[in-house]
């Protein structure tokens, strides 16, 4: 797996965990960790994190086929 694939996957996990916490506990982990405050509050660091999660989702969406080919070949390029 390319390093970029791993980074993007980790960002998607962060986004997924954040949305899961929003749904189950009404708790915004990104806002808490970045020091923005309560649910839905944003600061520059939080906007960066949310933006990176969005970029990771786009990357995974556009690169899905090529990642499937790499995994099917058993080659981590």
N, C-alpha and C positions, 0 to 999 in steps of 0.2 A: 504494500500500500504506500502510495506516495505520502510524504509528510503533509502535504496540503490536504490530502483526503482525511488524514487523521485529525488535523486541526479543525477542518470543517465539520467532521463528525462530532468532535468534542463540543463545538459551538452549538450544534443542533441538540445535543444532550442538555446543555445549559438552558437553551430555550424551551425544550420540552419539560424539564424539571420546573422551570419558572411557571409555565402555563399550568402544569399539574397542581402546583401549590396555589396558584390563583384560583383554580376551580375548586379545590378541596378545602382550602383554609383561608381564602381571601387574603393571601399573603404574597407580596411582590418581592421575591428574593433579590432580584437585580437592584431594585430601589433600596432595599435594606443593605446589601453588600456595598453598594457604591455611595452610601451615605446620603441618598436623596431624600429619605424620610419615609412617609407612609405609602400606601398603595397608590400606584399610578403616578407618583411624583418622579420627576426626571431631573437629572443634572447632566453636565457634559460627559462624564464618564458613563453614565447610564445610557445616554443616547448612543455613545460609541458601541457599547455592548449590544444594545438592541439592533443597531445598524449592522454589526458584524454577524449577528445571528441571521439577519435577513439576507446578507450576502452569502452566508453558508447555505441557506436554503436554496437560493438561486443556483449556486455552484453545484450542489447535489442534484438538483433538478436537471440542469443542462449536461452534467457529466455522468448521469446515471448509466447510460448505455456503455460508455467506455469503461466505467468501473466494473460493470457486469462482465465485459469481455476479459478484462484483466483477471477477475476472480475465476472465471470459467477456465482460463488458460492455466490457472494455478501460479501465475507469475505476479509478484508484487513489484511493479515498476515504479 
